[in-house]
Amino acid sequence: MPASPDSHTPAAHVHQDHVFVGQWPVDVQEPETRVRWRTEAEVAETPGLREDSRLHMLR
């Protein structure tokens, strides 16, 4: 995905997304990270989101 300059990279650049798939027979512990699905309104209103992340989510 083409990306505008942001707080990490001062020039236009490309973001590459990676998708990983895994299978597990049973849960062994709580997940270290959680996926959160948000509506556009929730993205716009959620405090603490980095502005460059917010811009990518709303594209």
VENDAHU-V722535 format. One record per helix or strand. SS is the DSSP state (H for helix, E for strand). FROM is the first residue (numbers start at 1). LEN is the number of residues. If there is no record, write none. Layout:
SS,FROM,LEN  SS,FROM,LEN
This chain:
E,2,2  E,13,2  H,40,6  H,51,7
